[in-house]
Amino acid sequence: MTNPSDVLELTLTVGHALITSGAEVTRVEDTLTRIAHAYDYDAVEVYATPTGLFVSLEGRPPVTGVRRIRKRVPALDRVGAINALSRQIASNPGHPTDHLPTVEAILAAPPTVPEWLNPPLWALGAAACTMLVGGTLPDFMPAFVANLFAQEVLKLVAWLNLPDAVGEFSAGFIAVFAGALLHRFTGANLEAVIAGGIMMLVPGTAFTTTIRDAIAGDLGSASARAAEVALKVAALAAGVGAALALMHRGG
């Protein structure tokens, strides 16, 4: 039987990579269990949450490991690559330590879409949402620009290592403030521009993962994710409300 410490290290590394990439808890627990079974560890316990990972392998001696999860950034391409690796391990296990560089390479690989292309694509999505909520063609570009400003604020907050809620509040505030300025100079539909500008800031992926965890019966994870989503939405709404209140007071 393979050294349990090596198998434990592989499962913890894979699980940590999945959770930080936004995978749902059910996927994480199933993947790690299958990896342990591939190395003939039938008695394995995996407990994953959005903020922590616990793995226990019964052997001689039994081993248990814990990993703290501090940051989660959705990256479905990484989740897919790690899933492919887990299927490879299930069919041809090899030595556990041989797969660790592959996991590190997946995490270090550049994203499918270049970083410089993300802001205009997100802003394009925001502008398209403007059209869905009653906006017209003249509202397209103001919503595009307002969302670009909001994204830059999110980047600044992340660079300063401030809490995510601060970023959501600031992005919502700037999206509305930029939309108001563009409305003043272009005459664009303010309501449509604001709606489009903040639409892409709503944590839709996190909300979907929350629902999937709840349906799968992982109530602890679902509750934690729901609290995270609620906090982000509340912070975003507070930023929007603060900007609107400031605009109303300014006349």
MARGUDO-528413 format. One record per atom (N, C-alpha, C): y, x, z; residue in one letter. Coordinates in steps of 0.2 Angstrom, whole numbers, plus 5000, padded with zeros to 4 digits. Example, Ala and Ser with C-alpha at 12.3 -4.5 7.8 and 13.67 -1.06 7.14 Angstrom:
2
497250665039A
497850625039A
498450665039A
498950645035S
499550685036S
500050645039S
END
This chain:
251
499450045000M
500050005000M
500650045000M
501150024996T
501750064996T
502150075002T
502550125004N
502950135010N
503350075011N
503250035016P
503649975018P
504449995018P
504650055020S
505350065020S
505650065013S
505250095008D
505550095001D
505550024998D
505049985000V
505049914997V
505649875001V
505749895007L
506349855011L
507049875008L
507049945006E
507749965003E
507849934996E
507349924992L
507349894986L
507549824986L
507249784991T
507449714991T
508149704994T
508349744999L
508949735002L
509549754996L
509349804993T
509849824987T
509949774982T
509349744980V
509349694975V
509749634978V
509549614984G
509849554987G
510549564988G
510849614990H
511549634991H
511849624984H
511549654979A
511849654972A
511949574970A
511449534971L
511449464969L
511949424972L
512049434979I
512449394983I
513249414981I
513349474981T
514049504979T
514249484972T
513749464968S
513849444961S
513949374960S
513849334966G
513949264966G
513249224965G
512749254965A
512049214965A
511949164971A
511649104969E
511549064975E
510949084979E
510949064985V
510449084990V
509749074988V
509649014985T
508949004983T
508649054978T
509049074973R
508949124969R
508749194972R
509249214977V
509149274980V
508449274984V
508349224988E
507749224992E
507149224988E
507149184982D
506549184978D
506449254975D
506949284972T
506849354969T
506649404974T
506849404980L
506649454984L
505949444987L
505749384987T
505049364989T
504549394984T
504749374977R
504349394972R
504249474971R
504849514973I
504849584973I
504349604978I
504349584984A
503949604989A
503249584988A
503049524985H
502349514983H
502149564978H
502549584973A
502349634968A
502049694971A
502349714977Y
502049774981Y
501549754986Y
501249694985D
500649674990D
500949664997D
501549644998Y
501749625004Y
501849545004Y
501249515006D
501249435005D
501649405011D
501649445017A
501949415023A
502749445023A
503149405020V
503849425019V
504349365021V
504849385025E
505349335027E
506049355024E
506349315020V
506949325018V
507449275020V
508049295023Y
508549245025Y
509149265022Y
509449235017A
510149255014A
510649205016A
511249225017T
511849185018T
512449215013T
512949185012P
513449215009P
513749285012P
513649285018T
513949345022T
513449395025T
512849375024G
512349425027G
511649415024G
511249465024L
510549465021L
510049495026L
509449465027F
508949485032F
508349485028F
507949535029V
507349545026V
506849575030V
506249545031S
505749575036S
505049575032S
504749635032L
504049645029L
503549655034L
503049615034E
502549625039E
502049685037E
501949735040G
501549785038G
501349835044G
501149895043R
500949935049R
501350005047R
501950005050P
502249955055P
502649905051P
502849845054P
503249805051P
503949835051P
504349815046V
505049835045V
505549775044V
506149785046T
506649735045T
507249765044T
507649735039G
508349765037G
508849705037G
509449735038V
510049685037V
510549715033V
510849675029R
511449695025R
512049645026R
512649675027R
513249635028R
513549625021R
513749565020I
514049555013I
514849535015I
515249575012R
515949575014R
516349545008R
516149555002K
516549534996K
516049494991K
516249444988R
515849414983R
516349394977R
516149424971V
516549414965V
516049384960V
516049324957P
515649294952P
515549344946P
514949364944A
514849404939A
514149384936A
514049334932L
513449304930L
513049354925L
513449394922D
513049444918D
512649494922D
512949514928R
512549554932R
511949514935R
512049454937V
511449414940V
510949404935V
511149394928G
510549394923G
510249464922G
510549514923A
510249584922A
509849594928A
510049574934I
509549594940I
508949544940I
509049484937N
508449444936N
507949474931N
508249494926A
507749534921A
507449584924A
507749624928L
507449684932L
506949654937L
507049604940S
506549574945S
505949554941S
505949524935R
505349504931R
505049564929R
505349624927Q
505049684926Q
504649714931Q
504949704937I
504549734943I
503949694945I
504049624944A
503449584945A
502849604940A
503049624934S
502449634930S
502249704930S
502649754932N
502549824932N
502949854937N
502649854944P
503049874949P
503349944949P
502849994948G
503050064949G
503250074956G
503650134957H
503850144963H
504450114965H
504550094971P
505150054973P
505850094971P
505850154973T
506450194973T
506650214965T
506150204961D
506250214954D
506750164951D
506850104954H
507250044952H
507950044955H
508050084960L
508650084963L
509250114958L
509150164955P
509650184950P
509850134945P
509350094943T
509450034938T
509949984941T
509749964947V
510249914951V
510949944951V
511050014953E
511650044953E
512050044946E
511650054941A
511850054934A
512149984932A
511749934934I
511949864933I
512649854936I
512749874942L
513349854946L
513949904943L
513749964941A
514250004938A
514449994931A
514049954927A
514149944920A
514849904919A
515149914914P
515749884912P
515649804911P
516049764912P
515949694911P
515849674903P
515549624902T
515449604895T
516049594891T
516549564894V
517249554892V
517649614895V
518049654891P
518449704893P
518949674898P
519149714903E
519649694908E
520249674906E
520549704901W
521149694898W
521249624894W
520649594892L
520549534889L
520549474893L
520349484900N
520249434904N
520849394906N
521449424907P
522049384908P
522249334903P
522249364896P
522449314891P
521949254890P
521349274891L
520849224890L
520849164896L
521049184902W
521149144907W
521749104906W
522249134904A
522849094902A
522849054897A
522349064892L
522249024886L
521848964889L
521448974893G
521048914896G
521548864900G
522048894904A
522548864907A
522948824903A
523148854897A
523548814892A
523148764889A
522548774888A
522148714885A
522048654890A
522048674896C
521948624901C
522648584901C
523148614900T
523848574899T
523848524894T
523448534889M
523448484883M
522948424886M
522548444890L
522048394892L
522348344897L
522948364900V
523248324906V
523948294903V
523948284897G
524548254894G
525048294891G
524948364891G
525448404888G
525448404880G
525948434877T
525948434870T
526048504868T
526048524862L
526048584859L
526648634862L
527248604863P
527748644866P
527648664873P
527148634877D
526948654883D
526448704884D
526148724878F
525548764878F
525848834880F
526348864877M
526548934879M
526748934886M
527248894889P
527448894896P
526848894901P
526348854899A
525748854904A
525348924903A
525348954897F
525049014896F
525349064900F
526049074900V
526449124903V
526349114911V
526449054913A
526449034920A
525749064923A
525249044920N
524549074923N
524549144923N
524849184918L
524849254918L
525149284924L
525749254926F
526049274932F
525649264938F
525349204938A
524849194944A
524349244944A
524049264939Q
523449314939Q
523749374941Q
524349394939E
524549464941E
524649464949E
524849404952V
524949394959V
524249404962V
523749374960L
523049384962L
522849454962L
523049494957K
522849564957K
523249604962K
523849584963L
524249624968L
523949614975L
523749554976V
523549534983V
522849564984V
522449574979A
521749604980A
521949684981A
522349704977W
522549784978W
522749794985W
523149754988L
523449764994L
522849745000L
522249724997N
521749705002N
521949655007N
522249605005L
522449545009L
521949495008L
521849445013P
521349395013P
521449355006P
520849325004D
520849284998D
521349224998D
521449195004A
521849135005A
522549155004A
522749215005V
523449235004V
523549234996V
523049264993G
523049264985G
523149194982G
522749154985E
522749084982E
523449044983E
523649054989F
524349034991F
524849054986F
524849124986S
525349154982S
525349144974S
524749134972A
524649114965A
524849044963A
524649004968G
524948934967G
525648924967G
525948964972F
526748964972F
527048994966F
526749044963I
527049084957I
526949044951I
526349004951A
526248964945A
526748914944A
526848874950V
527348824950V
528048854948V
528248904952F
528948934951F
529048954944F
528548994941A
528649014934A
528648954929A
528248904931G
528248844927G
528948804927G
529248804933A
529848774934A
530448814930A
530348874930L
530848914926L
530848904919L
530148904916L
530048894909L
530248824907L
530148774912H
530348714910H
531148704909H
531548744913R
532248744913R
532448774906R
532148824904F
532348864898F
532048834891F
531448804892T
531148774886T
531148694886T
531248664891G
531148594891G
530448564891G
529948614893A
529248594893A
529148534898A
528648504898N
528348454902N
528148484909N
528548484914L
528448524920L
527748504923L
527648434924E
527048414927E
526348444923E
526448444917A
525848464913A
525748544913A
526348574913V
526348654914V
526048674921V
526248634926I
526048654933I
525248644933I
525048584931A
524348564931A
523948614927A
524148634921G
523748684917G
523848754920G
524348774923G
524448834926G
524048854932G
523848794936I
523448804942I
522748784941I
522548754935M
521848734934M
521348784934M
521548844931M
521048894931M
521048934938M
521448914942L
521448954949L
520948914954L
520748854952V
520248814956V
519648844956V
519348864962P
518648894963P
518048854960P
518048844954G
517548794951G
516848824952G
516748894950T
516048924951T
515848924958T
516248944963A
516048934970A
515848864972A
516248814969F
516048744971F
515348734968F
515248754962T
514548734959T
513948774963T
514148834965T
513548864969T
513448834975T
514048804978T
513948764985T
513448704984T
513648674978I
513148614977I
512448634976I
512348684972R
511648704971R
511348724977R
511648764982D
511348774988D
511148714992D
511648664992A
511548604996A
510948564993A
510848564987I
510348524983I
509648564985I
509648624985A
509048664987A
508848664994A
509348634998G
509148625006G
509448685010G
509748735007D
510048785011D
510748765014D
510648725019L
511248695022L
511748745025L
511448795028G
511948845031G
512348875026G
512048905021S
512448935015S
512848885012S
512648825011A
513048775008A
513648755012A
513548755019S
514148745023S
514648795023S
514348855023A
514848915023A
515248925017A
514948905011R
515248915005R
515748855004R
515548795007A
516048735007A
516648755010A
516548785016A
517148805020A
517648855016A
517248905013E
517648945009E
518048915003E
517748865000V
518048834994V
518648794997V
518448755002A
519048715005A
519648755007A
519448815010L
520048855012L
520448875006L
520148895001K
520448924995K
520848864992K
520548804991V
520848744988V
521548724993V
521448734999A
521948715004A
522548765003A
522348825002A
522848885001A
523248874995A
522848854990L
523148844983L
523648784983L
523448734986A
523848674987A
524448684991A
524348724996A
524948745001A
525448784997A
525248824992G
525648864988G
526048824983G
525648774980V
525948734976V
526448684979V
526348664985G
526748614989G
527348654991G
527248714993A
527848754995A
528348764990A
528148784984A
528548794978A
528948724976A
528548674976L
528848604974L
529348584980L
529248604986A
529748584991A
530348624990A
530248694989L
530848734988L
531248714982L
530948694976M
531248674970M
531648604972M
531348564976H
531648494977H
532248514982H
532248554986R
532748574991R
533348604987R
533148644982G
533648674978G
533948634973G
533748574972G
534048524968G
533748524961G
END
